[in-house]
Amino acid sequence: MHFSDQFLDEVVARNDIADVVSGYVTLTRKGGNLFGLCPFHNEKTPSFSVAPDKQIYHCFGCKKGGGVINFIMEIEGLSFPEAVEFLAKRANIPLPAEDEARSNADRLRRRVLELNRTAARWYYEQLQLPQGAAVQAYLDKRQIRRGIAVRFGMGASLDQWDALLRAMTDKGFTKQELLASGLVVNGKNGGLYDKFRNRLMLPVIDVRGDVVGFGSRVIDKSEPKYMNTTETVAYSKRRVLYGLNLAKKTKRPNMILCEGNLDVVTLHQAGFDNAVACMGTALTQEQIRLLSRFTRELVLCYDNDGAGRMATDRALELLQNSEFTVKVLRLPQRLVDGHYVKQDADDFIKYQGKDAFEQLLSGSANGIEFTMSEIAAKYDLKDDKGRIAYAGKYSAPDYETILASGCGLAIENTMIYHTPEVKEQLEKFGIPVLVERSSYETDPLARMEWVKLYGILLGKQQEAEQLFDTQVQRVAPLENQQPTGKTVAFFSITSNNLVTVRKGSDYVARMIEMAGGSYVFADLTDSGNNLATINLSLEDFYAGAKDADVLLYNSTIEGSIASTEQLVEKCPLLAQFKAVQNGNVWCTAQSLFQQSMELPDLILDMNRVFTEGTPADSELTFLTHVE
């Protein structure tokens, strides 16, 4: 939404910075300014200053400062438009309408938010009355104290078909608004009834303080055990995290990501006020971006069952190329009547206590350690072959040809490299890392030399060296060829509308050069956690690749593309690209980069495309023409 200068001036004028900051910081006057402990970093001596005459704040410790809008952006983790809306709402200033359709949609959203807040108050009131006794008994059974229940705004839905419907209608909300909020649903006979009945109610509050929806849990044996608000004009489960409205104020250096709402409640009650949970969905890119406003370190604390491990693996995959430091807290199983059963965070706190959880938290493994220890359980690490097989999980050579000669080991293949963390984990199990290299090989031929390491490990060094020499000779003639003059982009499109490209220092850029092409992003050498790739906006990708002669689509990330129509549907901007218009788009085989000894095949494929234009797919090994 666009705000005029006049509207912004009014918002700032009606939100005195001293009054706003006082809602977050205890201020003491010293001369003309006010001082307090900085809310943005830990300190014992006040260095945070507010100047009422200038309407600014400044911290002499962490150097943060600005006006009232900037303060709200920092303290609440909001964007500029969100901070302006926050302050306008605080001062009861109506937002400017843009057009009738937008105005109607905004009006409905505001009414749904108002309805949600009113319903949350009503649920809370029911919990305090005799009709809420069953839900209160359930809270007592779960050992959830009254103070924490109040902090999370917990309430009780009654064991009646239309109690909330009648209460909200009496307060002036229409049936259309109730339906839009998801709090009531249509019955088979055309009537309406309450969606949530005889349940513990957990309001879902976003970082702006709006009640956007509800989570709930049954208090008996009925199903479904958990029920959340459906998607509405105010609520999208992909874009919200339960408890973040409280956790964003934590002084701890990280956020704990749990599975369930009640895990979050129990952790906050135990003093871990940095716990949040997804709303009945796997971790999403939208939630990752939301978390990035408040922390750069995540601790994954999912249940220790199969579903929890899958959720952990999925989250690690999503966070692999992010700016987050990621750790995994693995909850041990609990012995009950001679059998081990799974525990969630709520169980662990109740049975082992908060001190034991603190110890687990401080000793949580990073993402690599977690993955390696999970896979280590699949191998007999007391056996030489088992240790070699485990080592094989953490490199990317092509060892299939060696294995075919009779070694008999089944080594899984993956794209994790010998980083210092990997080396440390391998050596814990007595597995020497015999070849010391940088954590990521940028030369295709050097990557192929990994096969020599496996020759040593498997006792087949001669066969490995012969395989390596044969593959090198296949691409040797290209060294004497002149460049083709073809400009090339190698890319994939992510699920959140970013474009992943290889950096100029990456081995893929070197392969394009060996094949006679010129990589359009050769100058991209941005440093970061990911040594190989960088995510670009669609606009930046367009600027760099719209005139490229050849587009190579990397199917490893998001799957194969069968036609230009499918590609353009995925990203309409690509219709303006020269290579798309000229029919010079190629898709790589999905499993290609897991076999380093097959890289010569891709180099030769690229060379044929760059020199012959459109060779038949049957003449290529790893490239498929996108018609």
N, C-alpha and C positions, 0 to 999 in steps of 0.2 A: 504494500500500500504506500502511495506517495503522500507525504505530509508537507504542507506549505510551511514557509518560514513563519508566518503568522501563527499557525497552529502550534508549531514547536516552541515558539516564544511563550505562548500561553501555558503550555504544559510545564515548561521550566519555571515560569513565574509563579505558578500555583503549587509547585512542589519545592518548598524551601529545603535546601540541601541539609541543613542542620536537623530539621524534623525527619527527613527521610533516613539519614544516616543513624539517627538516634534509635530507629527501630531495629537496628542491627548491632550497634556499638554503644557502650556506656561512655558518654562524653563528659569531660570536665573542663570548665573554662579556665584558661590561663592567658590573661591579657585579652587581646581582641579575638583570639582563636580558641577552638575547642580541641581537646586531645583525648585519645583513647587507645586501647590495644588494637592493632591492625587486624581486620577480619580476613586478610588475604595471606598472612603468614604467622607462624608462631613467634610470640615475643613476650617478654616479662616486663619490659619497660615501655610505656606508651610512646610510639613514634608516629602515630597516625593523627593527622591534623585536618581540621575543617575550618575554612575561612568563610564565615557567613556573609561578610561584606562583599567578597568576590564570588561567592557561590561555587567554590571549588573545594576539593579535598586533595591531600597529598600524604604519602607515607615516606618518611625519611629512611625507612629500612629497606622495603622492597621496591621503592620508587614508583609505585602505582599512583595515579592521580587523574583528575579530570573534573567534569561537572556532574550534575545529578543523573543525567541519562547514562553517562559512562559508568557511574557507580552502580546503577541497577544492572547494567549489562554484565559487570564483573561479579557482583555479589549473587545475582540470580542466574548467571550463565545464560543470558538471553541475547538474541540478536538486536540490532538497533531498532527495527520496527516493533519487535516484541517488547523492548524496554519502554518505548514511547507509549504503546498501548497499556502497559502495566501502570505507568505513571498517570496516564489519562484516566484510567479506571480509578486509581487512588484519589484523584482530585474530582471525580464525577464529571469529567469533560467528555461529551459525546464525540465519538470518532467521526471523521468526515466520510460521507457516503461517496462511492465512486460511480456506480451506475445502478440502475434499478435491480437488475438480476443479482449483482454482487451484494447490493444492499439487502435484498430479501434473504439471500443465503447467509449473510453475516447476522442478520436479525434472528434467523432460526437458530444458528449456532449459539448466539448469546442467550436465547431463551432456553435452549437445551442445557447449557452450562448453569444457568440460574436454576433450572429444574433439578439438575443433578445435585447442586449444593443444598437445595431445599430438601430433597429426598434424603441426602446424607444426614442432615440434621434430624429429620423425622426418624430414620433408622436408629440414630444415636439415642434419641429420646425413648424409643421403644425398649432399648436395652436397659434403661434405668427403671422401667416400670415393671409391674408384676408379670405382664404378658411376655416380657423378655427374659424371664427366669431360666428357661431352658437353654438359651444361648449363653447366658451368664454362667450357668453350671458347666457348659462345655468349655468356656474360657478358663474356669477354675480347674477343670480336669487337665487342660493343656498348660497349666501353670503360667498363664498370661496375666500379669498384674494389671490392676485398674489403670495405673498411670500410663502404662504403655498402650493399653487399649484406647485411652483418651488421645494419646499422641497420634495414633494412626486413625483416629476417628471411627473406630469400629462401632457397628450397630447390629440390630436384629430385625430381620424381616419376619413377619408374623405368619402363623400357620392358617392363613385365610386366603381366599382366592382374589380378593380385590381391595384389601386394606389400604395399600399404597395408592391405588387408583382413586379411591374415594377421597383420601386425604389430600392428594395433589389437585384433584378437581376442585375441592373446596377452597384451595388456595389460588384458584384462577388459571390453572394450566389447562390447556385444551387437550382433547384426546389425540389430535394430530401431533402435538408437541410430545405427549407421553409416548406415542408410537415411535416418533423420531429419536427419542432418547434411548429406546431399547428397554425401558423399565416395565413396559406392558407389551403384551402380544395379542394378536387376534386369535379368538377362539373359533372352533369349528361352526358354532351356531351364529357367528357374526358378532358376538360380543367381545369384550376385552377382559383380560385378567392379568394379574401381576406375574412377571417373569420370575422374580425371586420370592420364594416362600419358605418359611421355617429354616432360615439359613443365617449363619454368621456373615455379616456384610462388611466388606473391606473397600472403602472408597479408594479409587485410583486418582491420585492428585498429581498433576504435571508440575514442571519446574516453575511455572508462573503462579501456582497456587490454585488453579482451577480444578474442580472435580470433573474429570473428563469421562469417567465410567466407574464400574464396580467389579470387584472380584467377590466370590462368595464360596462358602463351604457348608455342606450339610452337617447337621449335628447328630444325625442318626445313621442308619445303614443304607439309606436310599441312594439312588443314582440319578444324575451324575454327581460324583463326590464334589467336583469343582465346577463352577459355572461363572463365566465372565460376560460382561457386556459385549454384544455383537458390534460390528463396525457401524459407526454412526457419523453424523456431521462433526461431532466433537471428539470422537475416539477412534484411534487406529492402533491396534495392538503392536504393530511393527514400529511405532514411533514413540512408545512410552515405556518406562521401566518403573515397576512398583517400588516405592520407597525412595526414589531419587530426589523427590522434593525435600526429604530429610537428609539423605546421605550427602547431598551436594554441600552441606555445611560442615562436614566432618573435618577434623584436623589430621586424620590419618592420611598417609601418603598414597593410598590406593583405594580401589573399589572392589568389593567382593560380589561376584555374580553368582546368584543361587538359582535353584529351580523353582521353588515355591514361595508364595506370599508369606506363609507362616514361618518359613525358614528365616525370612527377612525380619519378621517381628521378633522371633526368639533371639536372633543375633543382636538386634538393636537393644533388646532388654538386657542382654549380657554385656553390653558396652561396645559392641562392634557396630557403630552407627554409620559405617560405610558400606552396608550390605544393600543390594538391590536385586530384583528378579525380573525376568522376562514374563510377559503376560500370556502364558499358554502357547508360546511359539519358540522356535529356535532363535538364537541370536541373529539379529538382522543388521545390515549396513546402516540403516537409519538409527538404530540403537547405538551402534559403534560411534557414529558421528555425534550423537547426543552425549555419550560418555566422554568424548574427547574434550568437551567444554570444561570438564571438571577434574580430570585426572589423566595421567599418562601411564598408569600401571593398573592392570587388572589381575585379580585372583579368581580363577574359575573354581567354584565349589559346588559341583553338581553331585547328585546321588551316586553311590558307588555300585550301581547295578548296570546292566547292559545298556539301558536307555541313557543313563547318565554318562557312560563312557562315550556313547555315540554323540551325545550333545557336546561333550568336551572336545572330541575330535573335530566336529563341525565348527565349533567356535575357534579352535586353534587354526583351522584352515582359513577362516574368514580374517583372522587377525594376523596372519602370517606376514603380509606386506604392509601392515599398518605401522604407525609411530608408537604403538603401545609396547611396554614391557609386559609380558604375559607370564603368569605363574599358575600352577595347578595345585590346589589343595586336595589331596586324596583322603577321604574319610575312611577309616578302617571299618571292617565289618564287626558286628557285635555278637558275642556268643550267648545264645538263648536256648536253654534246655538241651545243651549238647550240640546245637546246630548254629552255624554262622548265618546271620541275617544282615540285610543291607541297612545302612543308616543314612539319614539325611542330616543336614546341619541342625535341625530342630532336635532330632534324637540325640545327636552327639553332645550338644550342650546340656541336655537334661541328664544324661547318664554319665558323661565324663567331666562335665563342667567347663566353665569359661577359660580357666587357666590351661587346661589341656588343649582347648581350641586355639588359644594364643600361641602355644608351642607349635601346633600344626601349621598355623599361619606363618610363623617366622621361619619354619623349615620347608615351606611349600616349594615344589620343584619348578624350574622354568619349563617352558614348553618343550624344549629339546629333551631335557632330562625325563619329563613325563612320558613322552613318546617312546624314548629308548627303553625305559624300564618296563613299559607296557609290552613291548615286543620281546624284551629279554625273557619274559615269562614263558614264551613259546619255545624257547630253546634250552637244551641241556648244556649249561655253561661250564660243566665239569668235564665235558668231552671236547676234544680238539676240533672235530668236525662241527659240533654245535657252536663253538665260539667263532669259527670261521664263517659259518652261515649267518650268525648274528652280525658279524662285522660287515658282511655283504649287504645288509639292509641299509648301510649308511654310506654307500658310494654309488656311482653311476657308470661303471664300465659295462661293456658287453662281455659277459663271461659265459654265455650260453654255448659258444663253440668249444670253449675249454671243457665245460661240463659234459658235453656230448662225447668227449674222449674217454669217459669211464670213471670220472671222480665220484659221481653218484650223489652229490649234494644238491638239495633243492634250496637255492638262495633266492629270497624275495628281492624284488628290485624297486627302488624308489629314488627320488631326487633330493636326497639330503647329503650335504657335503661334509668333508672333514674339517669342521670348525674346531676351535679349541675345546668347546663344550663336548662335542662328539668324541674327540680324542680322549678327553678325561674319562668319559663314561666307558669307552671301550677298554681303556687300561684298567679300570676298576675290576673288570672281569678277566684280566690277564691276556687281553688281546692287543698285541703291539701294532701301532700304526707305522708300517714299514716305510712308507713314502710320505715325506713331509712336503706339503704344497700349500699355497695360499688357499683360503677357504672357498674360492670360486675361480675355476680356470677360465680365462678369457680367450685362449687359443684353442680352436677345435682340435688340432693335432695333439696338443698337450692333454686335452681331456681324454683323448683316445688312449693315452699312455697309462691310464688307470688299469687297463687290461694287464699290464705288466705286473702291477701289484698283485693282482689275483693269480697270475701265473706263479708268483712266489708263494702266496698263501696256499694254493691248491697243489703245489708240487708240479706244475705244468709250465714252467717258465719258457722253455723252448717253443712250445706250441703258441704261447701268448705272444712272444716276440715275432714269430712268423706271421700270425694273424695281423698284428699291428703293421708290419712292414708291407704286407699285401695291400692293406687299405690305404696306406700313405701313397703307394705307387699309383693308385687309381686316380688320385686328384693331382699328382705331380705335374702332368702336362698343362694344367690350367695356369701354372706360374708363368709360362711363356706367352700366354695369350694377352692381347690388348684389351683394355676395358671396353665393355659393350656400349657404354654411354647411357644405359638404362638406370633411371632413378627408381628406388624401391622403398616401400614402407612395409614393415612387418608388425602386425598388431592383433589385438583382440578387444572385444567390447564387453565390459563388465555388466553385471546386473543392475548397477546403480548409475548407468549412463556415463561411465568414464571409459577412456581408451587406454589400455595397457600396451606400451611399446617397449622394445628392448633399448637399453642405453647404448650409446656409441662405443663404450668400452666392452660391451658384452660379446660373447663368442658368436652370437647369431649375426651381429653386424659384420664381424670378421668373415663369416661364411659367405655373406652376400658379396663382400669385396672379393673373396677368392673366386666366386662364380662370375665375376666380371661386372657386378652391379655397383651402384653408388647408394648407400643407405641415407635416406633423407634426414634421419635423426642422429647422424654421426656426432653432432656437437652436444648431444644430451649426455652430460656426465655428472648429473646431479648426485650429490652424496646422499646417503640415507640408509635405513636398515636393510633395504633390498638392494643387493649388488647388481642384479640383472635387469630389473624393469623399473618403470616409473609410470604412474597414472597421469594422464593428461585430460583436460576438459575437451569436450567435442570441438569447441572453438579453436583451441590450441592445436588439436590434431588436424583440423581442417586447414589451418594456416600453414602447417608443415608438410602435409601430404596430399593436398587437393590436386597438385600437378604431377604427382608421381606417375611414372609409366606403368609400374606393376604394383599391385597390392597383394601381399601374402597374409592370409588370415590364419592366425594360430588357433587351431581347434582345441588345444589342450585345456584352455580355461573354460570356455562356455559351450563346447561341442561343435560339431561340423556344420557348415553352411552348404546347402545344396544348390541354391540359385541366387542370382543377383536380387530377385524380388524378395527373397527371404532376408538377405543382407540389408537391403534398403528398408524393409519393414522393421528390422531390428534397430537401424539407425538411418532415418530419412535423409540426414545431411549427406550421406555417402552418394546419393544420386547425382550430386554436383561434382563428384570426383572424376578426373580424367580417366583413370584406369577402369572405373565402373562403366563409364560411357563408351570406352573402347573395348570392353569385354576382356580385360586383362587382369582378372582377379583369380587367385589360386588359394586353395585350402590345404593346409598341412595335415598329415595323418596324426590322429590324436595321441598315439603312444610314442611318437617319434623321439621326444627328448629324454625318454627313459633308456635309450640304447646309444651310448656314445660311439660305438663302433659302426653305427649306421649313418653317422653324420656325413661321410663321403657321398652316400647315395643322395642325400638332400642337396649337397653342394652341386653334384652333377645334374640333378633335376633343375635347380635354379639356373645353371648355365644354359641348359637347353631352352628354358623359357625365355631367358634374356637374349639368346641368339636366334632362336627359331620362331619366336612369337607364341604360337599356340600348338605345341606338339600334342599328339594324342595321349590321353590318359594312360593307355596301355604301354606307352613308351616311358612312362615315369614310374618311380617307386613310391615317393612320399608326397607328391603334389597332385591335387585333383582340380581340374578346371571348373570354376564356378560359372555355369552357363547363364 
